[in-house]
Amino acid sequence: MSGALSPYRIVDLTSMVSGPYATQLLCDQGADVIKVETPGGDLMRHAGPARGGMSAAFLNNNRGKRSVVLDLKQEPNMAVLERLIETADVFVQNFRPGAAERMGLGEDHVRALKPDIVYVSISGFGESGPYVHKRVYDPVIQALSGVMDMQGGQETPRFMKTILPDKLTAVTAAQAITAALLARERTGEGDHVRLAMLDATVAWMWPDGFLNHTLVGDGVSEPIPMDAYDRAFETTDGHMVAFVASDDEWRGFARAVGRPELITDERFQDLSSRVAHFGEVFDVMREALRSGSTDEWVAKLDAEQVPTAPVHQATDVFEDPQIVCNGILRRIDHPEGGPAREARPAARFDTHALEPGAPAPMLGQHTEEVLAELGMA
């Protein structure tokens, strides 16, 4: 079956994570993604656990793509890339601002080759401003965007132990590229999509992280203590989470822990009261759940329809019955890297269902194949 994006070709000059993960998401939905690499390859080919010349970091961000090696400092290779651009629907780069223009790959030149192409620029800070000269990696964006402050609460600022800005920039980019392709179908014109990691992260943080900073001026009620619920509840044999929002859930929690007086406590009567006493809500929950085992409390809270779960260690994820039922994880065999696990595409399509593409390519694996398609030696 053809994927939802099967007619489209993407020329991908990105490296690291924000660009490659974005184009992998589009590849999972059927796009033909041609990854153009230097002779040294994407730096992520050399990051993290590796076997047979294939790293886990590269494997997880480049599924289904075709790899073409072109030394763009050599004029004949630039001509090959230009020929490839003429066949493309999307051109994606995440060079530092100004680098694409110096390479001869700015929007004007690319659009001269393919007038209706969707041109995508992913940057760290944006294309102008006081930080435009700075190099950037995920931790820098976590620091500037408020992520670290939010993670640390009243303690020392902390990193999220996942490259959140990189990945959410990728998801934002994939959605924007799809929207630009949809608009092109309607107007016949290709857009220029510009996306900064800093902007994507601040926008993502805003709906909840900046609740206390949204309303300005006088007459605003007390801020929510954002670090009131910043860790799991400890039980006699491990850790668990539980969360209550509705009145029914609060009453269910009170029944489950044998504290019926909590139902009539004025501090917790309704959602607005519980928000006003946010910290006290979780102090009560923390103290109650300390007295039993994780399995015991999960069973009791489930019976009362209170959202709850045990806290998994990473290896527990592979055996969780719901995760197994969903089939989100699968085993693959990479021709060079050997056996591996991967997460399937999260979005499933009924009409345009596709199996995940081939494992991430070795460096330059498809150079001759793509040149042949272009009619070039």
C-alpha positions as CSV (number, residue, x, y, z in Angstrom):
1,M,0.0,0.0,0.0
2,S,1.1,3.6,-0.6
3,G,1.8,5.8,2.3
4,A,0.1,9.1,2.9
5,L,3.2,11.0,1.7
6,S,4.3,8.5,-0.9
7,P,4.2,10.9,-3.9
8,Y,6.7,13.3,-2.3
9,R,10.5,13.3,-2.4
10,I,12.6,15.1,0.3
11,V,16.2,16.1,-0.1
12,D,17.6,16.0,3.4
13,L,20.8,17.8,4.2
14,T,20.3,17.8,7.9
15,S,22.4,16.2,10.6
16,M,22.3,15.4,14.3
17,V,18.6,14.9,15.6
18,S,16.2,17.8,15.0
19,G,16.4,17.5,11.2
20,P,16.9,13.7,10.8
21,Y,14.1,12.8,13.2
22,A,11.7,15.2,11.4
23,T,12.5,13.6,8.0
24,Q,12.3,10.1,9.5
25,L,8.7,10.9,10.6
26,L,7.8,11.9,7.1
27,C,9.6,8.8,5.7
28,D,7.5,6.6,8.0
29,Q,4.5,8.1,6.2
30,G,5.7,7.2,2.8
31,A,8.0,10.1,1.7
32,D,11.1,9.2,-0.3
33,V,13.8,10.8,1.8
34,I,17.3,11.1,0.3
35,K,19.8,11.9,2.9
36,V,22.8,13.7,1.4
37,E,25.9,13.3,3.5
38,T,29.5,14.5,3.4
39,P,32.2,11.8,3.0
40,G,32.6,11.8,6.8
41,G,28.9,11.2,7.3
42,D,26.4,12.6,9.8
43,L,28.2,13.0,13.2
44,M,25.5,10.8,14.8
45,R,26.9,7.8,12.9
46,H,29.7,7.9,15.5
47,A,27.7,8.5,18.7
48,G,26.6,6.1,21.3
49,P,26.6,2.2,21.3
50,A,27.5,0.9,17.9
51,R,28.1,-2.4,16.1
52,G,29.3,-3.2,12.6
53,G,29.7,0.5,11.8
54,M,26.1,1.4,12.7
55,S,25.4,3.4,15.9
56,A,22.2,3.3,17.9
57,A,21.9,7.1,17.7
58,F,21.9,7.0,13.9
59,L,19.7,3.9,13.6
60,N,17.0,5.6,15.7
61,N,16.7,8.8,13.5
62,N,17.2,7.6,9.9
63,R,15.0,4.6,9.2
64,G,13.8,4.1,5.7
65,K,16.0,6.8,4.1
66,R,18.5,6.5,1.2
67,S,22.0,7.7,1.8
68,V,23.9,9.5,-0.9
69,V,27.5,10.8,-0.3
70,L,28.4,14.0,-2.1
71,D,31.4,16.2,-1.4
72,L,29.8,19.5,-2.1
73,K,33.2,21.3,-2.2
74,Q,33.6,19.6,-5.6
75,E,31.7,21.3,-8.4
76,P,30.6,18.0,-10.2
77,N,29.0,16.9,-6.9
78,M,27.1,20.2,-6.6
79,A,25.8,19.6,-10.1
80,V,24.5,16.2,-8.9
81,L,22.8,17.8,-5.9
82,E,21.1,20.4,-8.2
83,R,19.8,17.7,-10.4
84,L,18.4,15.9,-7.4
85,I,16.8,19.1,-6.2
86,E,15.0,19.4,-9.5
87,T,13.2,16.2,-8.7
88,A,12.3,17.1,-5.1
89,D,9.2,18.5,-3.3
90,V,11.0,19.5,-0.1
91,F,14.5,20.7,0.7
92,V,15.5,20.6,4.4
93,Q,18.7,22.0,5.9
94,N,19.8,22.8,9.5
95,F,23.0,24.6,8.9
96,R,23.9,27.6,10.9
97,P,22.2,30.8,9.6
98,G,24.0,32.0,6.4
99,A,25.9,28.7,5.8
100,A,23.4,27.5,3.1
101,E,23.8,30.8,1.2
102,R,27.6,30.6,1.4
103,M,27.4,27.0,0.0
104,G,25.2,28.2,-2.9
105,L,22.2,26.4,-1.5
106,G,20.1,29.4,-0.3
107,E,16.4,29.6,-1.0
108,D,16.8,31.7,-4.1
109,H,19.1,29.3,-5.8
110,V,17.2,26.2,-4.8
111,R,13.9,27.7,-5.9
112,A,15.4,28.6,-9.2
113,L,16.0,24.9,-9.7
114,K,12.5,23.9,-8.5
115,P,10.1,26.9,-8.2
116,D,7.4,25.2,-6.1
117,I,9.7,23.4,-3.7
118,V,9.1,23.7,0.1
119,Y,12.3,25.1,1.5
120,V,12.9,24.3,5.2
121,S,15.4,26.0,7.5
122,I,15.9,24.7,11.0
123,S,18.2,26.7,13.3
124,G,19.1,26.9,17.0
125,F,18.1,30.4,17.9
126,G,16.6,31.9,14.7
127,E,18.1,33.6,11.7
128,S,18.8,37.0,13.3
129,G,19.4,38.5,16.8
130,P,22.1,38.5,19.4
131,Y,22.6,34.7,19.5
132,V,22.7,34.0,15.8
133,H,26.5,33.6,15.8
134,K,26.4,31.0,18.6
135,R,26.7,27.2,18.2
136,V,23.9,25.3,19.8
137,Y,23.1,21.9,21.2
138,D,20.1,20.6,23.1
139,P,21.4,21.5,26.6
140,V,21.8,25.2,25.6
141,I,18.1,25.4,24.6
142,Q,17.0,23.6,27.8
143,A,18.8,26.3,29.7
144,L,17.4,29.3,27.8
145,S,13.8,28.1,27.4
146,G,13.0,27.5,31.1
147,V,13.1,23.7,30.9
148,M,15.9,23.4,33.3
149,D,14.4,25.8,35.8
150,M,11.1,23.9,35.6
151,Q,12.8,20.6,36.2
152,G,14.8,21.9,39.2
153,G,11.9,23.6,40.9
154,Q,13.2,25.2,44.1
155,E,16.5,23.3,43.8
156,T,19.4,23.5,41.4
157,P,18.2,23.7,37.8
158,R,18.3,20.2,36.1
159,F,18.4,18.9,32.6
160,M,15.7,16.7,31.3
161,K,17.4,13.4,30.7
162,T,16.2,13.3,27.1
163,I,17.0,15.7,24.2
164,L,13.6,17.3,24.4
165,P,14.2,20.5,22.3
166,D,15.8,18.4,19.5
167,K,12.9,16.0,19.3
168,L,10.0,18.4,19.7
169,T,11.6,20.7,17.1
170,A,11.6,17.6,14.8
171,V,7.9,16.9,15.4
172,T,7.1,20.6,14.9
173,A,9.1,20.6,11.7
174,A,7.4,17.5,10.3
175,Q,3.9,19.0,11.0
176,A,4.9,22.3,9.3
177,I,6.3,20.5,6.3
178,T,3.1,18.5,5.9
179,A,1.1,21.7,6.2
180,A,3.3,23.4,3.6
181,L,2.8,20.5,1.2
182,L,-1.0,20.7,1.7
183,A,-0.9,24.4,1.0
184,R,1.1,23.8,-2.2
185,E,-1.6,21.4,-3.4
186,R,-4.1,24.3,-3.1
187,T,-2.0,27.2,-4.3
188,G,0.7,25.7,-6.5
189,E,3.3,27.7,-4.5
190,G,6.1,26.3,-2.3
191,D,6.7,28.0,1.1
192,H,9.8,28.7,3.1
193,V,9.4,27.1,6.6
194,R,11.6,28.6,9.2
195,L,11.9,27.0,12.7
196,A,14.2,27.7,15.6
197,M,14.7,25.1,18.3
198,L,14.4,27.9,20.9
199,D,11.0,29.0,19.6
200,A,9.7,25.4,19.4
201,T,10.7,24.7,23.0
202,V,9.3,27.9,24.5
203,A,6.0,27.3,22.6
204,W,5.9,23.8,23.9
205,M,6.6,24.9,27.4
206,W,3.9,27.5,27.4
207,P,0.6,25.6,27.9
208,D,1.6,24.4,31.3
209,G,5.1,25.5,32.3
210,F,4.2,29.2,32.1
211,L,0.7,29.0,33.6
212,N,1.8,31.3,36.4
213,H,3.1,33.9,33.9
214,T,0.2,33.9,31.4
215,L,-2.2,36.4,33.1
216,V,-0.6,39.8,33.7
217,G,-1.7,42.7,35.8
218,D,-3.8,42.9,39.0
219,G,-6.6,40.6,40.2
220,V,-4.9,37.2,39.4
221,S,-5.3,34.4,41.9
222,E,-2.4,32.8,43.7
223,P,0.1,30.9,41.5
224,I,0.2,27.2,41.4
225,P,3.3,25.7,43.2
226,M,4.6,24.0,40.1
227,D,7.0,21.7,42.0
228,A,4.3,20.3,44.3
229,Y,4.1,17.1,42.2
230,D,7.6,16.7,40.8
231,R,8.4,13.1,41.9
232,A,6.8,9.7,42.1
233,F,5.0,8.5,45.3
234,E,7.0,6.1,47.4
235,T,5.5,2.8,48.4
236,T,6.7,0.0,50.6
237,D,8.3,-1.7,47.6
238,G,8.9,0.9,44.9
239,H,7.3,3.9,43.3
240,M,4.1,4.8,41.6
241,V,2.2,7.7,40.2
242,A,-1.4,8.8,40.7
243,F,-3.2,11.9,39.7
244,V,-6.6,13.4,40.4
245,A,-8.4,16.1,38.5
246,S,-12.1,15.6,38.6
247,D,-14.3,15.5,41.8
248,D,-15.1,11.8,41.1
249,E,-11.4,11.0,41.0
250,W,-10.8,12.7,44.3
251,R,-13.7,10.9,45.9
252,G,-12.4,7.6,44.5
253,F,-8.9,8.3,45.9
254,A,-10.4,9.0,49.3
255,R,-12.3,5.7,49.3
256,A,-9.3,3.7,48.0
257,V,-7.0,4.9,50.8
258,G,-9.7,4.6,53.5
259,R,-9.8,8.4,54.2
260,P,-13.5,9.3,53.7
261,E,-13.1,12.5,55.6
262,L,-11.1,13.9,52.6
263,I,-14.3,14.0,50.6
264,T,-15.8,16.6,52.9
265,D,-12.6,18.5,53.6
266,E,-13.3,22.1,52.5
267,R,-9.7,22.4,51.1
268,F,-10.5,19.6,48.5
269,Q,-14.2,20.1,47.8
270,D,-13.8,20.9,44.1
271,L,-11.2,21.4,41.5
272,S,-10.7,25.1,42.2
273,S,-10.3,24.4,45.9
274,R,-7.8,21.6,45.2
275,V,-5.8,23.9,42.8
276,A,-5.7,26.5,45.6
277,H,-4.3,23.9,47.9
278,F,-2.2,22.1,45.3
279,G,0.7,21.3,47.5
280,E,-1.5,20.0,50.3
281,V,-3.3,17.6,47.9
282,F,-0.1,15.9,47.0
283,D,1.2,15.9,50.6
284,V,-2.0,14.0,51.6
285,M,-1.6,11.6,48.7
286,R,2.1,11.0,49.4
287,E,1.5,10.2,53.1
288,A,-1.4,7.8,52.3
289,L,0.4,5.8,49.6
290,R,3.5,5.4,51.7
291,S,1.8,2.6,53.7
292,G,1.2,0.0,51.0
293,S,2.8,-1.8,48.1
294,T,2.7,-0.5,44.5
295,D,0.6,-3.4,43.2
296,E,-1.8,-3.0,46.1
297,W,-2.4,0.7,45.5
298,V,-2.6,0.4,41.7
299,A,-5.3,-2.2,42.1
300,K,-7.3,-0.2,44.6
301,L,-7.0,3.0,42.6
302,D,-7.9,1.3,39.3
303,A,-11.0,0.0,40.9
304,E,-12.0,3.5,41.8
305,Q,-11.1,4.8,38.3
306,V,-8.3,7.0,39.6
307,P,-5.5,7.4,37.0
308,T,-2.5,5.5,38.3
309,A,0.5,3.4,37.2
310,P,3.7,1.8,38.6
311,V,6.9,3.5,37.8
312,H,8.8,1.3,35.3
313,Q,12.5,0.9,35.0
314,A,13.6,1.2,31.4
315,T,13.8,-2.6,30.9
316,D,10.2,-3.0,32.3
317,V,8.9,-1.1,29.3
318,F,9.7,-4.0,27.0
319,E,7.4,-6.3,29.0
320,D,4.5,-4.0,29.9
321,P,1.3,-5.7,28.8
322,Q,-0.2,-2.6,27.2
323,I,3.0,-1.7,25.4
324,V,3.2,-5.3,24.1
325,C,-0.4,-5.2,23.1
326,N,0.1,-1.9,21.2
327,G,3.0,-3.4,19.3
328,I,5.0,-0.2,19.4
329,L,8.3,-2.0,19.9
330,R,9.7,-4.5,17.5
331,R,12.9,-6.4,16.8
332,I,14.8,-5.8,13.6
333,D,18.0,-7.2,12.0
334,H,20.3,-4.5,10.5
335,P,22.5,-5.9,7.7
336,E,25.6,-4.6,9.4
337,G,24.5,-3.6,12.9
338,G,22.8,-6.9,13.7
339,P,19.8,-7.5,15.9
340,A,18.2,-4.4,17.4
341,R,15.0,-3.0,18.9
342,E,13.1,0.0,17.4
343,A,9.9,1.9,18.1
344,R,7.5,1.6,15.2
345,P,5.8,4.8,14.0
346,A,3.3,5.9,16.6
347,A,0.7,7.2,14.2
348,R,-1.2,4.3,12.5
349,F,-3.2,4.7,9.2
350,D,-6.0,2.4,8.1
351,T,-6.1,3.4,4.4
352,H,-2.4,4.4,4.0
353,A,-0.9,1.8,6.3
354,L,2.8,1.1,5.8
355,E,5.3,-1.2,7.5
356,P,8.3,0.7,8.8
357,G,11.0,1.3,6.2
358,A,14.3,-0.4,5.9
359,P,16.8,0.1,8.8
360,A,19.0,3.2,8.6
361,P,21.4,3.1,5.7
362,M,25.1,2.7,5.8
363,L,27.1,5.8,4.6
364,G,26.6,6.2,0.8
365,Q,24.7,3.0,0.5
366,H,22.3,4.4,-2.2
367,T,24.6,6.8,-4.1
368,E,24.8,4.7,-7.2
369,E,21.1,3.8,-7.1
370,V,20.1,7.5,-6.9
371,L,22.5,8.6,-9.6
372,A,21.1,5.9,-11.9
373,E,17.6,7.3,-11.3
374,L,18.9,10.7,-12.3
375,G,20.4,9.2,-15.5
376,M,23.9,10.0,-14.3
377,A,27.0,7.9,-14.1
